[in-house]
Amino acid sequence: MSEFKYNLPEDRIAKFPPKKRGTTKLLVLNRRDGSIQHKKYSDCIEFLNKGDVVVINETKVEKRRTFFQDEKGRSFEVLFLNKQNNGNWLTLIKKSKLLKDGVVLVNEMDKSIRVCIKEKKGNGRIVELLSSFPEDEIFERIGHTPIPPYLKRLDTKEDYERYNTVYGKNFGSVASPTASLNLTKEILNKIERKGVKIVKVELKVGWGTFAPIKEENIENHVIHEEEIILSKEAASEINKVKEGGGEVWAFGTTVTRLLESCADKSGKLSEFKGTTNLYIFPGYQWKVVDHLITNFHMPDSSLILLVSSFAGKELIKYAYQEALKNGYMFLSYGDSMLII
């Protein structure tokens, strides 16, 4: 893992979204000849060709960061991750070592909403959500947008809109498909007018996307599991493009992991609804994705390994250093890289 790390200065982390979507920088990296071009995000259209397909993730981030208190008045941040088959929730709770199974916590904003701590599961805790309100209404009443922890700030009203894509519609994520945060309806319309298909898929982004790799041997890391949906229609559309000689443009690592998870060895996609824990690192045999748009990632993340697998470790190192030299901003609200 130490071979992939780089120094990311704090002032190069974009703490807030740009004033306007689609105005950020775009570093275009050619993995065949190693050349770099400096563009604007909206310039991505010029690299697409008629007959290609753009694949985007239409998941939507829900307000699942909440704050509860125990009977001693101690405050606990509770992040709701996944609903379990029995109706309980897998959560991440800060300072959870202070909590015993069976303890009931009361929400700080609405005392009628409580959670009962059930048991440990991995790094999380299973809780039962106690309230007379429907769950989507609960999160709307008491929830905060779960912006990344490295932003080191509380969420604002603006974050709920800007940490979601303009087309997101299916709730269920606790992190955003950030490569598409700068897509606007205007850019999407221009893509379609060029004769490029836009296909929507769904991967519910989990908190594990931010989890650092702690093992030095990258093969020992176990990646998080996430829910994915590839419809029969979406699979068919992408297969037709590939069969016709068109190329697949994945907007984001979440789209990339979904597509590669749903393909056979020949690259043909099939309808799928379930989970994936596909972990892509150098040595992976790519099957579907031809081009990738993605943000600049954390030095110790699984995502830096994914892009290194796609473009090559040395080329990614070079591109990241060029981005730092040229004033690019990094991580979720930052600039983007197009790997062609």
LUMGULO-109903 format. One record per residue (C-alpha): residue number from 1; x, y, z. Coordinates in Angstrom, 3 decimals. Example, Ala and Ser with C-alpha at 12.3 -4.5 7.8 and 13.67 -1.06 7.14 Angstrom:
pos/xx/yy/zz
1/12.300/-4.500/7.800
2/13.670/-1.060/7.140
END
This chain:
pos/xx/yy/zz
1/0.000/0.000/0.000
2/2.891/2.356/0.709
3/3.717/2.273/-3.025
4/0.422/4.017/-3.838
5/0.394/6.733/-1.184
6/1.092/10.388/-1.886
7/1.113/13.588/0.157
8/-2.229/15.426/0.039
9/-2.010/18.907/1.628
10/-5.058/19.891/3.674
11/-5.578/23.041/1.588
12/-6.045/20.942/-1.551
13/-9.147/19.234/-0.211
14/-12.292/20.931/-1.550
15/-14.284/21.689/1.598
16/-17.320/23.093/-0.253
17/-18.889/22.476/-3.682
18/-18.094/24.876/-6.552
19/-20.491/27.804/-6.931
20/-21.824/26.243/-10.123
21/-21.913/22.603/-11.237
22/-19.857/21.664/-14.267
23/-17.278/24.432/-13.846
24/-14.538/22.420/-12.133
25/-11.291/21.356/-13.767
26/-10.832/18.114/-15.700
27/-7.445/16.463/-16.088
28/-7.524/14.236/-19.173
29/-5.066/11.351/-18.915
30/-4.308/9.266/-22.003
31/-3.229/5.850/-20.758
32/-1.871/4.836/-24.158
33/0.710/7.591/-24.614
34/0.835/9.065/-21.094
35/-0.139/12.567/-22.248
36/-2.131/14.993/-20.113
37/-4.553/17.740/-21.118
38/-6.062/20.359/-18.805
39/-9.742/20.994/-19.490
40/-13.018/21.956/-17.819
41/-15.439/19.278/-16.624
42/-17.970/20.303/-19.270
43/-15.338/19.543/-21.943
44/-15.790/15.809/-21.316
45/-18.336/15.858/-24.160
46/-15.654/16.433/-26.808
47/-14.015/13.071/-26.031
48/-17.224/11.072/-26.516
49/-18.098/9.605/-29.900
50/-21.440/8.878/-31.527
51/-22.435/5.300/-30.710
52/-20.742/5.288/-27.285
53/-22.561/4.836/-23.987
54/-22.244/6.856/-20.764
55/-23.192/4.952/-17.609
56/-24.229/6.863/-14.482
57/-25.340/5.862/-10.984
58/-28.808/7.185/-10.099
59/-28.627/6.491/-6.378
60/-29.468/9.316/-3.977
61/-27.911/10.160/-0.623
62/-30.343/10.095/2.281
63/-30.058/12.142/5.491
64/-28.850/9.229/7.579
65/-26.435/10.919/10.004
66/-28.294/11.353/13.292
67/-27.563/12.323/16.906
68/-28.900/10.546/19.995
69/-28.371/10.731/23.771
70/-28.236/8.099/26.487
71/-29.813/8.451/29.935
72/-26.628/10.147/31.200
73/-26.991/12.893/28.589
74/-23.984/11.731/26.566
75/-24.260/12.439/22.845
76/-23.717/9.746/20.176
77/-23.527/10.157/16.408
78/-25.441/7.320/14.709
79/-25.003/6.723/10.987
80/-27.640/4.393/9.537
81/-26.052/2.166/6.879
82/-28.192/-0.769/5.758
83/-31.588/-2.094/6.741
84/-31.443/-5.760/7.722
85/-33.899/-8.470/6.681
86/-35.549/-8.425/10.123
87/-36.186/-4.666/9.971
88/-33.311/-3.637/12.216
89/-30.448/-1.409/10.979
90/-26.705/-1.766/10.725
91/-25.216/1.482/12.018
92/-21.881/3.079/12.773
93/-21.884/4.752/16.191
94/-19.086/6.995/17.372
95/-17.914/6.083/20.919
96/-19.950/2.868/20.629
97/-17.666/1.162/23.196
98/-19.557/3.139/25.833
99/-22.833/1.433/24.894
100/-24.016/-1.980/26.096
101/-26.546/-4.125/24.254
102/-30.095/-3.276/25.320
103/-29.425/0.427/25.928
104/-32.046/2.782/24.483
105/-30.934/6.126/23.022
106/-33.247/9.112/22.527
107/-32.939/11.435/19.541
108/-31.707/14.929/20.406
109/-34.207/16.686/18.073
110/-37.310/14.530/18.584
111/-37.637/12.615/21.871
112/-40.298/10.326/20.359
113/-37.665/8.738/18.110
114/-35.437/6.208/19.861
115/-33.045/3.365/19.021
116/-32.346/0.207/20.987
117/-28.802/-1.187/20.755
118/-29.044/-4.876/19.834
119/-25.625/-6.367/19.055
120/-22.245/-5.856/17.417
121/-21.726/-6.697/13.757
122/-18.244/-6.182/12.343
123/-17.260/-2.590/13.048
124/-20.904/-1.567/13.442
125/-23.855/-2.045/15.762
126/-27.291/-3.447/14.970
127/-30.066/-1.219/16.308
128/-33.847/-1.333/16.382
129/-35.424/1.955/15.305
130/-38.338/2.834/17.603
131/-40.806/5.388/16.246
132/-44.373/5.704/14.967
133/-43.158/7.650/11.901
134/-42.331/5.996/8.548
135/-38.558/5.601/8.144
136/-38.178/8.025/5.233
137/-39.981/10.636/7.323
138/-37.733/9.882/10.307
139/-34.578/10.672/8.376
140/-36.165/13.813/6.952
141/-37.088/14.972/10.477
142/-33.879/14.228/12.358
143/-31.225/13.405/9.771
144/-28.205/15.280/8.458
145/-26.523/14.834/5.071
146/-23.613/12.400/5.670
147/-20.903/14.480/4.015
148/-17.423/12.881/4.150
149/-15.591/13.087/7.492
150/-12.494/14.616/5.875
151/-14.482/17.821/5.203
152/-14.215/18.408/8.961
153/-17.394/20.480/9.164
154/-21.107/20.151/9.813
155/-23.432/19.760/6.867
156/-25.423/22.722/5.553
157/-28.794/22.919/3.769
158/-26.836/23.367/0.536
159/-25.054/20.039/1.057
160/-28.259/18.034/0.698
161/-28.656/19.362/-2.836
162/-24.985/19.575/-3.825
163/-23.897/16.215/-2.374
164/-26.501/14.638/-4.651
165/-26.481/14.455/-8.445
166/-29.045/16.397/-10.494
167/-30.642/13.121/-11.652
168/-30.420/10.977/-8.486
169/-33.761/9.481/-7.479
170/-33.364/6.189/-5.595
171/-32.626/6.734/-1.891
172/-30.287/4.362/-0.115
173/-26.746/5.748/-0.205
174/-24.713/7.279/2.610
175/-22.068/8.567/0.193
176/-22.377/10.184/-3.199
177/-21.306/8.969/-6.664
178/-19.067/12.029/-6.726
179/-17.767/11.759/-10.305
180/-21.244/12.840/-11.424
181/-21.753/15.715/-8.987
182/-20.661/18.140/-11.710
183/-22.992/16.735/-14.345
184/-25.737/19.213/-15.250
185/-28.925/18.657/-17.226
186/-27.366/20.772/-19.967
187/-24.269/18.541/-20.160
188/-26.449/15.412/-20.193
189/-28.569/16.861/-23.012
190/-25.451/17.685/-25.042
191/-24.176/14.133/-24.559
192/-27.415/12.706/-25.932
193/-27.498/15.166/-28.831
194/-24.057/13.888/-29.835
195/-25.549/10.435/-30.361
196/-24.250/8.961/-27.126
197/-26.598/6.795/-25.062
198/-27.011/7.468/-21.344
199/-27.748/4.404/-19.238
200/-28.606/4.541/-15.536
201/-27.661/1.888/-13.019
202/-27.797/1.765/-9.229
203/-25.157/1.109/-6.600
204/-26.061/2.173/-3.076
205/-22.806/3.719/-1.934
206/-21.732/2.586/1.538
207/-19.582/4.292/4.145
208/-16.844/1.783/3.400
209/-15.959/3.841/0.339
210/-14.065/6.098/2.764
211/-12.498/3.258/4.737
212/-8.695/3.480/4.637
213/-6.673/0.396/3.757
214/-4.725/-0.420/6.912
215/-2.913/-3.490/5.600
216/0.444/-3.022/3.885
217/-0.280/-6.035/1.654
218/-3.208/-4.787/-0.424
219/-4.409/-8.334/-1.096
220/-5.255/-8.716/2.608
221/-7.811/-5.899/2.568
222/-11.485/-6.887/2.639
223/-13.695/-4.408/0.821
224/-17.195/-3.409/1.906
225/-20.338/-4.949/0.404
226/-22.811/-2.746/-1.459
227/-26.235/-3.253/-3.050
228/-26.341/-3.064/-6.846
229/-29.084/-3.160/-9.487
230/-28.470/-3.597/-13.212
231/-31.768/-3.826/-15.086
232/-32.301/-6.122/-18.046
233/-32.829/-3.049/-20.252
234/-29.606/-1.355/-19.081
235/-27.557/-4.518/-19.608
236/-29.016/-4.948/-23.092
237/-28.315/-1.319/-24.075
238/-24.663/-1.532/-23.014
239/-24.184/-4.919/-24.682
240/-25.584/-3.499/-27.955
241/-23.139/-0.580/-27.833
242/-20.184/-2.903/-27.293
243/-21.318/-5.254/-30.054
244/-21.633/-2.261/-32.404
245/-18.076/-1.112/-31.741
246/-19.010/1.685/-29.339
247/-17.164/2.319/-26.097
248/-18.289/2.326/-22.464
249/-17.711/5.451/-20.372
250/-18.108/4.847/-16.649
251/-18.869/7.995/-14.680
252/-17.372/7.034/-11.342
253/-15.847/4.137/-9.464
254/-19.287/3.004/-8.256
255/-20.463/2.543/-11.845
256/-17.165/0.825/-12.626
257/-17.507/-1.703/-9.819
258/-21.125/-2.431/-10.753
259/-20.386/-3.026/-14.433
260/-17.358/-5.202/-13.770
261/-19.362/-7.175/-11.181
262/-22.186/-7.956/-13.614
263/-20.071/-9.080/-16.594
264/-18.929/-12.529/-17.645
265/-15.349/-13.169/-18.780
266/-16.131/-11.963/-22.302
267/-17.504/-8.651/-20.984
268/-21.162/-9.413/-21.652
269/-23.502/-7.969/-19.047
270/-26.528/-9.668/-17.494
271/-29.389/-8.374/-15.387
272/-28.503/-8.477/-11.698
273/-29.928/-7.429/-8.336
274/-27.941/-8.234/-5.232
275/-24.665/-7.218/-3.636
276/-21.066/-6.825/-4.708
277/-17.803/-6.746/-2.796
278/-15.640/-6.595/-5.917
279/-12.221/-5.285/-4.972
280/-10.253/-3.929/-7.928
281/-6.495/-3.453/-7.591
282/-3.551/-3.746/-10.014
283/-3.576/-7.115/-11.725
284/-7.347/-7.095/-12.201
285/-8.506/-8.173/-15.687
286/-10.848/-5.479/-17.003
287/-13.901/-6.661/-18.940
288/-16.329/-3.808/-19.651
289/-15.128/-0.259/-18.970
290/-13.206/1.538/-21.734
291/-12.971/5.026/-20.216
292/-13.379/6.346/-16.692
293/-14.278/9.726/-15.190
294/-13.460/9.940/-11.509
295/-12.418/12.350/-8.784
296/-8.977/12.495/-7.150
297/-8.943/10.017/-4.283
298/-7.503/9.633/-0.799
299/-3.911/8.302/-0.629
300/-4.856/5.227/1.437
301/-8.157/4.290/-0.227
302/-9.274/1.309/-2.272
303/-10.227/3.808/-4.991
304/-6.618/4.854/-5.632
305/-5.947/1.160/-6.258
306/-8.871/0.925/-8.689
307/-7.661/3.830/-10.838
308/-4.087/2.515/-10.651
309/-5.351/-0.798/-11.971
310/-7.103/0.986/-14.837
311/-4.304/3.331/-15.929
312/-1.165/1.910/-14.288
313/0.410/2.808/-10.964
314/3.196/5.033/-12.318
315/0.873/6.915/-14.666
316/-1.598/7.638/-11.869
317/1.245/8.865/-9.645
318/2.388/11.170/-12.431
319/-1.142/12.460/-13.059
320/-1.747/13.150/-9.366
321/1.517/15.092/-9.063
322/0.583/17.112/-12.165
323/-2.814/17.831/-10.621
324/-1.198/19.053/-7.411
325/1.233/21.247/-9.384
326/-1.606/22.769/-11.417
327/-3.919/23.748/-8.594
328/-6.506/20.964/-8.826
329/-8.746/20.416/-5.816
330/-9.168/16.885/-4.501
331/-11.850/14.511/-3.162
332/-15.661/14.630/-3.315
333/-16.290/18.316/-4.021
334/-13.106/18.738/-6.041
335/-11.951/18.473/-9.634
336/-12.064/15.373/-11.820
337/-9.900/13.173/-13.999
338/-10.888/11.577/-17.287
339/-8.881/8.473/-18.163
340/-9.099/7.664/-21.860
END
